[in-house]
Amino acid sequence: DLLPEQSPDLFQKWIFRFLYEIITASTKYPLVSGMYRFVTLVMNICLKLNFFKSDRLIPTTRGGIEIMDIDINENEQVASVCTLVRRFAHEVLSRQKQYRDDLLISCLQFIISLPSECIDYDFSDYVPAIQLALNIGLTYLPLAEQTINSLERWSQSTALNLSNYYDQILPFLDDFLRLSHDQGEDVNVRAIISSLQEKTRLNSKSKHVLPTRMLKKTKHIKHLFEDSDMRRVQFRILKYLGSIGNRTNHYLIDNASNYLIKEAVAWDNENHLTFNVPFDDIKPTIHLDIFLPRIVDLALHSSDRQTKITACELLQSIMLYMIGKSANNRSNAAASYEKLYARLFPVVLELSCDSDTVDGMTSGRNASIRDFRDVCLKKFLKWAVKHAGGFDKSAYVKNATSILKRIISFSMHPNSFKRLRSTLAWNSIYTLYRESETLIDVYTLQLLYVFVESLAIAQGDDPSLGTQRQAIETLSHVQRIIKEKSQVFIKETSKQHRPSSWTDATFDVAVRWLLRQCGRIETESRRKYIELACTFIPLLSGIRSIREYFELKVKSDGNVYFIELFEGTLSKEKKRKFKANLANQTCFTNMSEQFSVPMVYQWLDTVIALLDCYTWVYSQGFLNPILFQGKFIKFLTTD
């Protein structure tokens, strides 16, 4: 309360410095919602001071207190603040996809507090966050009001050109106008407006004149709006729609063609869900299949709370009916409901993660769905173990295999969110996985392979998504399993899944493959691979220490083995095996025609990688530097 109320103009010279410190702290502690509120507060002060306006007047004194000199040029400070806020805003846009509850609200409040000068050239990136804010605002009205305030402010900006995005934003305002609570004197907004329009048409002599009694009526209507928080929001929306002109009203209705594409397609080409209505004189048979799409739509999107509750209760009853029929006739009914379940289960999962049970849905952008999904996955496997009678029974292994195949498939997917989902799924079920000797034997080495590659791919993701952190955690779980069950992988079995680039699915091959990964340029990945190698090497049969293993490799393959391991090789036969590729990089002396900054960065990353590897083996005493005298970093030198 102190900053915005007590001489905010005195805070002007500290805006950049204060923002920088808060944003730095938020980057260090991204799960602290107060950090985002602090930045939101500063944005509101900037708006109050017209900080980003080029034509604002800067006072020199206030109340006899001289304003301290700004240590940098005013225009430079505004530009610096704008750049800082833009970068942080994009980080928050990535972070908020993983957040929920108060933390999500804080992030959205920051996004909608941004001035138009900071979001003018990439506003399309902010549209999903605005849609989410309006969606959540249906049950948290302060957020809805703040979003409407921002829309009004952004609409006045000529640089932003908000009209290009009305078709994506205005349909979310229609949900507010559809809300009605016919209690006491509280009346429906659309009924009020329709009544006004009708009486104006009948009683007004002039097209542009509103009768006096109608003006008195509007005061009564305004009073009705002010009596209810929801009515106040609806009135604000109507005023906003009026301010942007009547040519945008059609945007309130979502794209009809998209709706038909999504809703007009039947869930199945046959009706499977029959129900005999128990009337006294007749029992007609109806098909519930045709009602399911509408019931689901009402349960998810109805603006009327009572309708939504009724739809949810009906949906629950139908699903219980389906489960009951499947239990009585497992072979036929269960198979016939497969397409229906594929549609219903995501809806049930979404509804189960709703904080208000039947309101406040945020669709697939709700991070709580992700968390609850993993809980359900673990519960399902526990149920499978219980009904199969053990961790190595065929029924359990079959269910677990189905899940593991999907995890393996998504772990190397180019989409970062699918990779994140695969790692989260594994982290939730690995405690059950490690209890099955059959699964450990078949899938563990393949899981090691795909998660190592997944971690390397995650190097290019936004750090705020958490893909690197989750991938490292998955490898830690695999690391513990292999450490405890290393004897299982001494020899390859017929059931084991062999990674595509391995000659055998054995522990020795896994260690040699991991050593080749240590030369990768991805920093976090390289460090984890070195940790894995240090853990696995002493577990090899007949090996007592890492130093002993390295000395044996030098004796068998020569010291060139480690040079190629860390620096790469020019041999066409071998270079596919080694991730280090300094040997194939263009030297600086040969970059005259091909020179580019990305090429230099890549070359430097490769040098850092091999220096890390040499530092590791020398500092731990695993290798003697004398062995490499005259050959050390041979590819760094030129003839």
ChimeraX attribute file (.defattr): number of C-alpha atoms within 10 A of each C-alpha:
attribute: neighborCount
match mode: 1-to-1
recipient: residues
	/A:1	6
	/A:2	7
	/A:3	13
	/A:4	16
	/A:5	8
	/A:6	10
	/A:7	12
	/A:8	15
	/A:9	21
	/A:10	17
	/A:11	18
	/A:12	20
	/A:13	17
	/A:14	14
	/A:15	18
	/A:16	20
	/A:17	11
	/A:18	15
	/A:19	18
	/A:20	17
	/A:21	11
	/A:22	17
	/A:23	19
	/A:24	14
	/A:25	13
	/A:26	20
	/A:27	16
	/A:28	10
	/A:29	11
	/A:30	17
	/A:31	14
	/A:32	15
	/A:33	16
	/A:34	16
	/A:35	22
	/A:36	25
	/A:37	18
	/A:38	18
	/A:39	26
	/A:40	21
	/A:41	18
	/A:42	24
	/A:43	22
	/A:44	17
	/A:45	20
	/A:46	21
	/A:47	15
	/A:48	12
	/A:49	18
	/A:50	15
	/A:51	22
	/A:52	19
	/A:53	13
	/A:54	9
	/A:55	8
	/A:56	10
	/A:57	10
	/A:58	13
	/A:59	10
	/A:60	12
	/A:61	12
	/A:62	11
	/A:63	6
	/A:64	7
	/A:65	9
	/A:66	11
	/A:67	16
	/A:68	11
	/A:69	9
	/A:70	11
	/A:71	9
	/A:72	9
	/A:73	10
	/A:74	14
	/A:75	11
	/A:76	10
	/A:77	21
	/A:78	17
	/A:79	15
	/A:80	13
	/A:81	19
	/A:82	19
	/A:83	13
	/A:84	16
	/A:85	22
	/A:86	17
	/A:87	11
	/A:88	18
	/A:89	19
	/A:90	14
	/A:91	16
	/A:92	21
	/A:93	18
	/A:94	15
	/A:95	19
	/A:96	21
	/A:97	18
	/A:98	18
	/A:99	18
	/A:100	17
	/A:101	12
	/A:102	12
	/A:103	19
	/A:104	23
	/A:105	22
	/A:106	23
	/A:107	27
	/A:108	27
	/A:109	23
	/A:110	21
	/A:111	26
	/A:112	23
	/A:113	20
	/A:114	23
	/A:115	23
	/A:116	22
	/A:117	15
	/A:118	20
	/A:119	20
	/A:120	16
	/A:121	12
	/A:122	12
	/A:123	14
	/A:124	14
	/A:125	12
	/A:126	16
	/A:127	14
	/A:128	14
	/A:129	20
	/A:130	23
	/A:131	19
	/A:132	19
	/A:133	25
	/A:134	28
	/A:135	22
	/A:136	21
	/A:137	20
	/A:138	22
	/A:139	15
	/A:140	15
	/A:141	16
	/A:142	14
	/A:143	21
	/A:144	24
	/A:145	20
	/A:146	18
	/A:147	22
	/A:148	20
	/A:149	17
	/A:150	18
	/A:151	16
	/A:152	19
	/A:153	13
	/A:154	22
	/A:155	18
	/A:156	13
	/A:157	14
	/A:158	10
	/A:159	13
	/A:160	18
	/A:161	16
	/A:162	19
	/A:163	13
	/A:164	10
	/A:165	13
	/A:166	15
	/A:167	17
	/A:168	18
	/A:169	21
	/A:170	21
	/A:171	18
	/A:172	22
	/A:173	22
	/A:174	18
	/A:175	19
	/A:176	21
	/A:177	20
	/A:178	14
	/A:179	19
	/A:180	17
	/A:181	15
	/A:182	9
	/A:183	8
	/A:184	6
	/A:185	8
	/A:186	15
	/A:187	16
	/A:188	16
	/A:189	22
	/A:190	14
	/A:191	10
	/A:192	13
	/A:193	13
	/A:194	11
	/A:195	12
	/A:196	17
	/A:197	11
	/A:198	11
	/A:199	13
	/A:200	18
	/A:201	13
	/A:202	8
	/A:203	11
	/A:204	14
	/A:205	11
	/A:206	10
	/A:207	8
	/A:208	8
	/A:209	9
	/A:210	16
	/A:211	15
	/A:212	10
	/A:213	8
	/A:214	15
	/A:215	12
	/A:216	10
	/A:217	13
	/A:218	15
	/A:219	11
	/A:220	12
	/A:221	20
	/A:222	13
	/A:223	13
	/A:224	17
	/A:225	20
	/A:226	14
	/A:227	12
	/A:228	12
	/A:229	13
	/A:230	22
	/A:231	25
	/A:232	18
	/A:233	21
	/A:234	23
	/A:235	19
	/A:236	17
	/A:237	22
	/A:238	15
	/A:239	12
	/A:240	16
	/A:241	18
	/A:242	13
	/A:243	11
	/A:244	14
	/A:245	9
	/A:246	9
	/A:247	9
	/A:248	14
	/A:249	16
	/A:250	13
	/A:251	18
	/A:252	19
	/A:253	14
	/A:254	16
	/A:255	13
	/A:256	9
	/A:257	10
	/A:258	10
	/A:259	10
	/A:260	10
	/A:261	9
	/A:262	10
	/A:263	13
	/A:264	11
	/A:265	10
	/A:266	11
	/A:267	17
	/A:268	14
	/A:269	8
	/A:270	10
	/A:271	14
	/A:272	15
	/A:273	18
	/A:274	12
	/A:275	14
	/A:276	11
	/A:277	11
	/A:278	10
	/A:279	8
	/A:280	6
	/A:281	6
	/A:282	9
	/A:283	11
	/A:284	10
	/A:285	11
	/A:286	13
	/A:287	13
	/A:288	14
	/A:289	18
	/A:290	15
	/A:291	10
	/A:292	19
	/A:293	19
	/A:294	12
	/A:295	19
	/A:296	20
	/A:297	14
	/A:298	19
	/A:299	27
	/A:300	23
	/A:301	17
	/A:302	20
	/A:303	19
	/A:304	16
	/A:305	17
	/A:306	12
	/A:307	16
	/A:308	22
	/A:309	18
	/A:310	15
	/A:311	22
	/A:312	21
	/A:313	13
	/A:314	16
	/A:315	20
	/A:316	13
	/A:317	12
	/A:318	17
	/A:319	16
	/A:320	12
	/A:321	14
	/A:322	19
	/A:323	16
	/A:324	13
	/A:325	15
	/A:326	17
	/A:327	12
	/A:328	11
	/A:329	12
	/A:330	13
	/A:331	10
	/A:332	11
	/A:333	18
	/A:334	16
	/A:335	12
	/A:336	17
	/A:337	18
	/A:338	12
	/A:339	12
	/A:340	18
	/A:341	17
	/A:342	11
	/A:343	14
	/A:344	17
	/A:345	12
	/A:346	15
	/A:347	17
	/A:348	18
	/A:349	16
	/A:350	22
	/A:351	22
	/A:352	16
	/A:353	21
	/A:354	17
	/A:355	13
	/A:356	11
	/A:357	14
	/A:358	22
	/A:359	22
	/A:360	20
	/A:361	23
	/A:362	21
	/A:363	18
	/A:364	12
	/A:365	17
	/A:366	22
	/A:367	18
	/A:368	20
	/A:369	21
	/A:370	18
	/A:371	16
	/A:372	15
	/A:373	20
	/A:374	18
	/A:375	14
	/A:376	13
	/A:377	17
	/A:378	20
	/A:379	14
	/A:380	15
	/A:381	20
	/A:382	17
	/A:383	13
	/A:384	20
	/A:385	20
	/A:386	12
	/A:387	12
	/A:388	15
	/A:389	13
	/A:390	16
	/A:391	23
	/A:392	16
	/A:393	15
	/A:394	13
	/A:395	16
	/A:396	21
	/A:397	21
	/A:398	14
	/A:399	14
	/A:400	22
	/A:401	15
	/A:402	10
	/A:403	18
	/A:404	20
	/A:405	13
	/A:406	12
	/A:407	22
	/A:408	21
	/A:409	14
	/A:410	21
	/A:411	28
	/A:412	22
	/A:413	15
	/A:414	12
	/A:415	12
	/A:416	21
	/A:417	17
	/A:418	17
	/A:419	27
	/A:420	23
	/A:421	20
	/A:422	27
	/A:423	27
	/A:424	21
	/A:425	23
	/A:426	26
	/A:427	20
	/A:428	19
	/A:429	21
	/A:430	15
	/A:431	13
	/A:432	14
	/A:433	21
	/A:434	20
	/A:435	14
	/A:436	17
	/A:437	13
	/A:438	17
	/A:439	20
	/A:440	20
	/A:441	18
	/A:442	20
	/A:443	20
	/A:444	22
	/A:445	22
	/A:446	18
	/A:447	23
	/A:448	21
	/A:449	20
	/A:450	19
	/A:451	25
	/A:452	23
	/A:453	16
	/A:454	28
	/A:455	29
	/A:456	21
	/A:457	21
	/A:458	26
	/A:459	16
	/A:460	12
	/A:461	14
	/A:462	14
	/A:463	14
	/A:464	18
	/A:465	19
	/A:466	17
	/A:467	27
	/A:468	25
	/A:469	16
	/A:470	21
	/A:471	28
	/A:472	20
	/A:473	18
	/A:474	24
	/A:475	24
	/A:476	17
	/A:477	18
	/A:478	22
	/A:479	20
	/A:480	14
	/A:481	18
	/A:482	22
	/A:483	15
	/A:484	11
	/A:485	17
	/A:486	17
	/A:487	14
	/A:488	15
	/A:489	22
	/A:490	15
	/A:491	12
	/A:492	16
	/A:493	15
	/A:494	10
	/A:495	11
	/A:496	20
	/A:497	17
	/A:498	20
	/A:499	17
	/A:500	10
	/A:501	10
	/A:502	14
	/A:503	10
	/A:504	17
	/A:505	23
	/A:506	20
	/A:507	23
	/A:508	18
	/A:509	15
	/A:510	22
	/A:511	19
	/A:512	14
	/A:513	18
	/A:514	22
	/A:515	23
	/A:516	21
	/A:517	26
	/A:518	28
	/A:519	33
	/A:520	25
	/A:521	23
	/A:522	19
	/A:523	16
	/A:524	16
	/A:525	25
	/A:526	23
	/A:527	17
	/A:528	18
	/A:529	22
	/A:530	20
	/A:531	15
	/A:532	21
	/A:533	21
	/A:534	16
	/A:535	16
	/A:536	19
	/A:537	23
	/A:538	17
	/A:539	21
	/A:540	18
	/A:541	12
	/A:542	9
	/A:543	13
	/A:544	12
	/A:545	14
	/A:546	22
	/A:547	18
	/A:548	16
	/A:549	17
	/A:550	17
	/A:551	16
	/A:552	13
	/A:553	14
	/A:554	16
	/A:555	10
	/A:556	10
	/A:557	11
	/A:558	13
	/A:559	17
	/A:560	15
	/A:561	15
	/A:562	21
	/A:563	20
	/A:564	24
	/A:565	23
	/A:566	30
	/A:567	30
	/A:568	26
	/A:569	24
	/A:570	13
	/A:571	11
	/A:572	8
	/A:573	8
	/A:574	11
	/A:575	17
	/A:576	13
	/A:577	17
	/A:578	20
	/A:579	21
	/A:580	26
	/A:581	23
	/A:582	27
	/A:583	20
	/A:584	15
	/A:585	15
	/A:586	14
	/A:587	16
	/A:588	14
	/A:589	8
	/A:590	9
	/A:591	12
	/A:592	9
	/A:593	6
	/A:594	9
	/A:595	13
	/A:596	10
	/A:597	8
	/A:598	9
	/A:599	15
	/A:600	16
	/A:601	11
	/A:602	14
	/A:603	20
	/A:604	13
	/A:605	17
	/A:606	23
	/A:607	21
	/A:608	16
	/A:609	24
	/A:610	24
	/A:611	15
	/A:612	18
	/A:613	22
	/A:614	20
	/A:615	12
	/A:616	15
	/A:617	18
	/A:618	12
	/A:619	11
	/A:620	10
	/A:621	12
	/A:622	16
	/A:623	21
	/A:624	13
	/A:625	12
	/A:626	9
	/A:627	13
	/A:628	15
	/A:629	9
	/A:630	8
	/A:631	12
	/A:632	16
	/A:633	19
	/A:634	13
	/A:635	18
	/A:636	13
	/A:637	8
	/A:638	8
	/A:639	3
